[in-house]
Amino acid sequence: MKITVNGTQTEIAATTLAAALEELGYGEARVATAVNESFVPAAARPGQALAHGDRLEILAPKQGG
């Protein structure tokens, strides 16, 4: 299905947020996620279904100053 990931159209096979993160290479990375502009906590990712056209934002913390 086609979704938008951080502003870029992306084709994925995953149907849940947790599976999408694995597919996109985030695996065990500590990231913040939002689907269609709604924050999704890490514990809710396995149950968060994705649909064609969804907008996914993935934010990774940065270090430094």
N, CA, C and O atoms as a Tinker XYZ file with bonds, in Angstrom:
   260  protein
     1  N      0.844000   -1.182000    0.000000    73     2
     2  CA     0.000000    0.000000    0.000000    64     1     3
     3  C      0.880000    1.232000    0.000000    63     2     4     5
     4  O      2.032000    1.180000    0.430000    81     3
     5  N      0.345000    2.331000   -0.477000    73     3     6
     6  CA     1.089000    3.585000   -0.497000    64     5     7
     7  C      0.689000    4.432000    0.700000    63     6     8     9
     8  O     -0.491000    4.687000    0.941000    81     7
     9  N      1.712000    4.865000    1.449000    73     7    10
    10  CA     1.513000    5.807000    2.539000    64     9    11
    11  C      2.564000    6.903000    2.385000    63    10    12    13
    12  O      3.485000    6.783000    1.577000    81    11
    13  N      2.417000    7.953000    3.154000    73    11    14
    14  CA     3.410000    9.019000    3.149000    64    13    15
    15  C      4.204000    8.915000    4.441000    63    14    16    17
    16  O      3.632000    8.946000    5.531000    81    15
    17  N      5.520000    8.791000    4.321000    73    15    18
    18  CA     6.404000    8.684000    5.477000    64    17    19
    19  C      7.287000    9.924000    5.506000    63    18    20    21
    20  O      8.095000   10.141000    4.603000    81    19
    21  N      7.132000   10.726000    6.537000    73    19    22
    22  CA     7.909000   11.961000    6.678000    64    21    23
    23  C      7.880000   12.794000    5.396000    63    22    24    25
    24  O      8.898000   13.344000    4.977000    81    23
    25  N      6.703000   12.878000    4.783000    73    23    26
    26  CA     6.518000   13.715000    3.613000    64    25    27
    27  C      6.844000   13.070000    2.281000    63    26    28    29
    28  O      6.712000   13.714000    1.240000    81    27
    29  N      7.271000   11.800000    2.285000    73    27    30
    30  CA     7.652000   11.111000    1.062000    64    29    31
    31  C      6.734000    9.929000    0.813000    63    30    32    33
    32  O      6.543000    9.092000    1.696000    81    31
    33  N      6.157000    9.853000   -0.397000    73    31    34
    34  CA     5.318000    8.708000   -0.760000    64    33    35
    35  C      6.161000    7.442000   -0.704000    63    34    36    37
    36  O      7.256000    7.396000   -1.265000    81    35
    37  N      5.651000    6.409000   -0.026000    73    35    38
    38  CA     6.385000    5.164000    0.165000    64    37    39
    39  C      5.436000    3.990000   -0.022000    63    38    40    41
    40  O      4.285000    4.038000    0.411000    81    39
    41  N      5.918000    2.948000   -0.661000    73    39    42
    42  CA     5.147000    1.721000   -0.849000    64    41    43
    43  C      5.613000    0.724000    0.203000    63    42    44    45
    44  O      6.804000    0.423000    0.285000    81    43
    45  N      4.678000    0.203000    1.019000    73    43    46
    46  CA     5.023000   -0.784000    2.038000    64    45    47
    47  C      4.050000   -1.957000    1.970000    63    46    48    49
    48  O      2.949000   -1.842000    1.432000    81    47
    49  N      4.478000   -3.081000    2.523000    73    47    50
    50  CA     3.614000   -4.261000    2.613000    64    49    51
    51  C      2.963000   -4.350000    3.990000    63    50    52    53
    52  O      1.924000   -4.991000    4.144000    81    51
    53  N      3.564000   -3.714000    4.985000    73    51    54
    54  CA     3.089000   -3.788000    6.362000    64    53    55
    55  C      1.681000   -3.231000    6.505000    63    54    56    57
    56  O      1.288000   -2.315000    5.784000    81    55
    57  N      0.918000   -3.799000    7.453000    73    55    58
    58  CA    -0.446000   -3.324000    7.704000    64    57    59
    59  C     -0.617000   -2.734000    9.092000    63    58    60    61
    60  O     -1.687000   -2.223000    9.421000    81    59
    61  N      0.443000   -2.800000    9.923000    73    59    62
    62  CA     0.405000   -2.165000   11.243000    64    61    63
    63  C      1.598000   -1.233000   11.373000    63    62    64    65
    64  O      2.578000   -1.354000   10.638000    81    63
    65  N      1.507000   -0.313000   12.305000    73    63    66
    66  CA     2.594000    0.636000   12.522000    64    65    67
    67  C      3.870000   -0.085000   12.955000    63    66    68    69
    68  O      4.952000    0.238000   12.466000    81    67
    69  N      3.760000   -1.053000   13.864000    73    67    70
    70  CA     4.949000   -1.780000   14.327000    64    69    71
    71  C      5.630000   -2.488000   13.163000    63    70    72    73
    72  O      6.854000   -2.441000   13.046000    81    71
    73  N      4.861000   -3.138000   12.307000    73    71    74
    74  CA     5.427000   -3.844000   11.156000    64    73    75
    75  C      6.037000   -2.858000   10.164000    63    74    76    77
    76  O      7.063000   -3.153000    9.550000    81    75
    77  N      5.420000   -1.698000   10.002000    73    75    78
    78  CA     5.955000   -0.685000    9.091000    64    77    79
    79  C      7.309000   -0.182000    9.585000    63    78    80    81
    80  O      8.228000    0.005000    8.787000    81    79
    81  N      7.437000    0.036000   10.884000    73    79    82
    82  CA     8.719000    0.495000   11.425000    64    81    83
    83  C      9.809000   -0.539000   11.161000    63    82    84    85
    84  O     10.931000   -0.177000   10.809000    81    83
    85  N      9.490000   -1.820000   11.326000    73    83    86
    86  CA    10.453000   -2.887000   11.017000    64    85    87
    87  C     10.819000   -2.842000    9.537000    63    86    88    89
    88  O     11.997000   -2.875000    9.181000    81    87
    89  N      9.821000   -2.769000    8.691000    73    87    90
    90  CA    10.039000   -2.770000    7.247000    64    89    91
    91  C     10.871000   -1.571000    6.790000    63    90    92    93
    92  O     11.671000   -1.680000    5.861000    81    91
    93  N     10.677000   -0.441000    7.443000    73    91    94
    94  CA    11.385000    0.784000    7.066000    64    93    95
    95  C     12.769000    0.890000    7.695000    63    94    96    97
    96  O     13.481000    1.868000    7.466000    81    95
    97  N     13.156000   -0.115000    8.491000    73    95    98
    98  CA    14.499000   -0.141000    9.053000    64    97    99
    99  C     14.655000    0.491000   10.415000    63    98   100   101
   100  O     15.780000    0.713000   10.864000    81    99
   101  N     13.550000    0.789000   11.089000    73    99   102
   102  CA    13.647000    1.405000   12.408000    64   101   103
   103  C     13.733000    0.373000   13.527000    63   102   104   105
   104  O     14.221000    0.683000   14.614000    81   103
   105  N     13.270000   -0.835000   13.280000    73   103   106
   106  CA    13.395000   -1.939000   14.224000    64   105   107
   107  C     13.246000   -1.550000   15.677000    63   106   108   109
   108  O     12.161000   -1.158000   16.107000    81   107
   109  N     14.320000   -1.653000   16.440000    73   107   110
   110  CA    14.318000   -1.367000   17.875000    64   109   111
   111  C     14.679000    0.082000   18.195000    63   110   112   113
   112  O     14.857000    0.426000   19.364000    81   111
   113  N     14.787000    0.929000   17.186000    73   111   114
   114  CA    15.168000    2.331000   17.411000    64   113   115
   115  C     14.130000    3.040000   18.279000    63   114   116   117
   116  O     12.930000    2.785000   18.175000    81   115
   117  N     14.611000    3.918000   19.119000    73   115   118
   118  CA    13.711000    4.732000   19.948000    64   117   119
   119  C     13.261000    5.932000   19.116000    63   118   120   121
   120  O     14.038000    6.850000   18.852000    81   119
   121  N     12.010000    5.906000   18.715000    73   119   122
   122  CA    11.458000    6.974000   17.880000    64   121   123
   123  C     10.071000    7.351000   18.397000    63   122   124   125
   124  O      9.424000    6.582000   19.108000    81   123
   125  N      9.638000    8.537000   18.029000    73   123   126
   126  CA     8.264000    8.970000   18.280000    64   125   127
   127  C      7.510000    8.813000   16.971000    63   126   128   129
   128  O      8.063000    9.048000   15.897000    81   127
   129  N      6.241000    8.413000   17.060000    73   127   130
   130  CA     5.464000    8.188000   15.846000    64   129   131
   131  C      4.104000    8.871000   15.909000    63   130   132   133
   132  O      3.510000    9.027000   16.976000    81   131
   133  N      3.631000    9.271000   14.734000    73   131   134
   134  CA     2.288000    9.824000   14.595000    64   133   135
   135  C      1.698000    9.307000   13.295000    63   134   136   137
   136  O      2.387000    9.233000   12.278000    81   135
   137  N      0.432000    8.953000   13.331000    73   135   138
   138  CA    -0.294000    8.533000   12.138000    64   137   139
   139  C     -1.416000    9.536000   11.925000    63   138   140   141
   140  O     -2.247000    9.757000   12.806000    81   139
   141  N     -1.426000   10.137000   10.745000    73   139   142
   142  CA    -2.427000   11.157000   10.414000    64   141   143
   143  C     -2.496000   12.245000   11.479000    63   142   144   145
   144  O     -3.569000   12.690000   11.885000    81   143
   145  N     -1.297000   12.659000   11.916000    73   143   146
   146  CA    -1.114000   13.763000   12.866000    64   145   147
   147  C     -1.556000   13.443000   14.287000    63   146   148   149
   148  O     -1.694000   14.357000   15.100000    81   147
   149  N     -1.782000   12.177000   14.608000    73   147   150
   150  CA    -2.128000   11.763000   15.972000    64   149   151
   151  C     -0.994000   10.916000   16.538000    63   150   152   153
   152  O     -0.609000    9.907000   15.947000    81   151
   153  N     -0.459000   11.334000   17.691000    73   151   154
   154  CA     0.628000   10.618000   18.338000    64   153   155
   155  C      0.219000    9.180000   18.642000    63   154   156   157
   156  O     -0.897000    8.930000   19.095000    81   155
   157  N      1.121000    8.241000   18.392000    73   155   158
   158  CA     0.881000    6.834000   18.706000    64   157   159
   159  C      2.003000    6.372000   19.635000    63   158   160   161
   160  O      3.152000    6.285000   19.200000    81   159
   161  N      1.702000    6.071000   20.911000    73   159   162
   162  CA     2.743000    5.609000   21.831000    64   161   163
   163  C      3.276000    4.244000   21.417000    63   162   164   165
   164  O      2.598000    3.484000   20.726000    81   163
   165  N      4.483000    3.944000   21.842000    73   163   166
   166  CA     5.152000    2.693000   21.452000    64   165   167
   167  C      4.302000    1.468000   21.773000    63   166   168   169
   168  O      4.237000    0.540000   20.966000    81   167
   169  N      3.660000    1.447000   22.914000    73   167   170
   170  CA     2.864000    0.284000   23.318000    64   169   171
   171  C      1.664000    0.044000   22.400000    63   170   172   173
   172  O      1.166000   -1.079000   22.317000    81   171
   173  N      1.200000    1.084000   21.714000    73   171   174
   174  CA     0.020000    0.961000   20.850000    64   173   175
   175  C      0.369000    0.632000   19.398000    63   174   176   177
   176  O     -0.529000    0.373000   18.597000    81   175
   177  N      1.639000    0.637000   19.050000    73   175   178
   178  CA     2.037000    0.441000   17.648000    64   177   179
   179  C      1.622000   -0.895000   17.049000    63   178   180   181
   180  O      1.207000   -0.924000   15.891000    81   179
   181  N      1.713000   -2.021000   17.791000    73   179   182
   182  CA     1.302000   -3.289000   17.183000    64   181   183
   183  C     -0.178000   -3.320000   16.796000    63   182   184   185
   184  O     -0.553000   -4.021000   15.856000    81   183
   185  N     -1.012000   -2.577000   17.502000    73   183   186
   186  CA    -2.437000   -2.570000   17.215000    64   185   187
   187  C     -2.892000   -1.436000   16.321000    63   186   188   189
   188  O     -4.072000   -1.340000   15.985000    81   187
   189  N     -1.954000   -0.567000   15.931000    73   187   190
   190  CA    -2.305000    0.580000   15.090000    64   189   191
   191  C     -2.308000    0.168000   13.626000    63   190   192   193
   192  O     -1.248000    0.025000   13.017000    81   191
   193  N     -3.489000   -0.022000   13.060000    73   191   194
   194  CA    -3.605000   -0.410000   11.649000    64   193   195
   195  C     -3.248000    0.766000   10.748000    63   194   196   197
   196  O     -3.489000    1.925000   11.086000    81   195
   197  N     -2.676000    0.446000    9.608000    73   195   198
   198  CA    -2.381000    1.439000    8.586000    64   197   199
   199  C     -3.255000    1.174000    7.371000    63   198   200   201
   200  O     -3.591000    0.026000    7.076000    81   199
   201  N     -3.619000    2.232000    6.672000    73   199   202
   202  CA    -4.441000    2.114000    5.474000    64   201   203
   203  C     -3.813000    2.927000    4.352000    63   202   204   205
   204  O     -3.047000    3.860000    4.594000    81   203
   205  N     -4.149000    2.561000    3.132000    73   203   206
   206  CA    -3.665000    3.281000    1.959000    64   205   207
   207  C     -3.927000    4.782000    2.141000    63   206   208   209
   208  O     -5.039000    5.190000    2.476000    81   207
   209  N     -2.897000    5.590000    1.919000    73   207   210
   210  CA    -3.037000    7.035000    2.007000    64   209   211
   211  C     -2.720000    7.627000    3.366000    63   210   212   213
   212  O     -2.703000    8.850000    3.505000    81   211
   213  N     -2.466000    6.796000    4.381000    73   211   214
   214  CA    -2.131000    7.323000    5.708000    64   213   215
   215  C     -0.842000    8.131000    5.650000    63   214   216   217
   216  O      0.009000    7.924000    4.785000    81   215
   217  N     -0.725000    9.056000    6.594000    73   215   218
   218  CA     0.478000    9.867000    6.735000    64   217   219
   219  C      1.180000    9.459000    8.028000    63   218   220   221
   220  O      0.612000    9.575000    9.114000    81   219
   221  N      2.410000    8.985000    7.904000    73   219   222
   222  CA     3.201000    8.524000    9.040000    64   221   223
   223  C      4.376000    9.464000    9.252000    63   222   224   225
   224  O      5.128000    9.757000    8.322000    81   223
   225  N      4.525000    9.930000   10.478000    73   223   226
   226  CA     5.681000   10.748000   10.852000    64   225   227
   227  C      6.502000    9.949000   11.844000    63   226   228   229
   228  O      5.967000    9.408000   12.812000    81   227
   229  N      7.807000    9.874000   11.602000    73   227   230
   230  CA     8.733000    9.174000   12.479000    64   229   231
   231  C      9.806000   10.172000   12.885000    63   230   232   233
   232  O     10.508000   10.721000   12.035000    81   231
   233  N      9.929000   10.403000   14.176000    73   231   234
   234  CA    10.896000   11.373000   14.687000    64   233   235
   235  C     11.880000   10.673000   15.603000    63   234   236   237
   236  O     11.489000   10.005000   16.560000    81   235
   237  N     13.169000   10.832000   15.300000    73   235   238
   238  CA    14.229000   10.255000   16.121000    64   237   239
   239  C     14.883000   11.375000   16.925000    63   238   240   241
   240  O     15.105000   12.466000   16.402000    81   239
   241  N     15.197000   11.108000   18.210000    73   239   242
   242  CA    15.857000   12.132000   19.011000    64   241   243
   243  C     17.264000   12.394000   18.498000    63   242   244   245
   244  O     17.918000   11.498000   17.963000    81   243
   245  N     17.721000   13.620000   18.665000    73   243   246
   246  CA    19.070000   13.985000   18.257000    64   245   247
   247  C     19.854000   14.421000   19.481000    63   246   248   249
   248  O     19.300000   14.978000   20.428000    81   247
   249  N     21.140000   14.161000   19.445000    73   247   250
   250  CA    22.011000   14.594000   20.530000    64   249   251
   251  C     22.887000   15.738000   20.034000    63   250   252   253
   252  O     23.084000   15.927000   18.833000    81   251
   253  N     23.390000   16.471000   20.970000    73   251   254
   254  CA    24.274000   17.557000   20.608000    64   253   255
   255  C     23.647000   18.892000   20.972000    63   254   256   257
   256  O     22.569000   18.947000   21.563000    81   255
   257  N     24.317000   19.938000   20.622000    73   255   258
   258  CA    23.779000   21.216000   21.017000    64   257   259
   259  C     24.242000   22.309000   20.219000    63   258   260
   260  O     23.855000   23.454000   20.455000    81   259
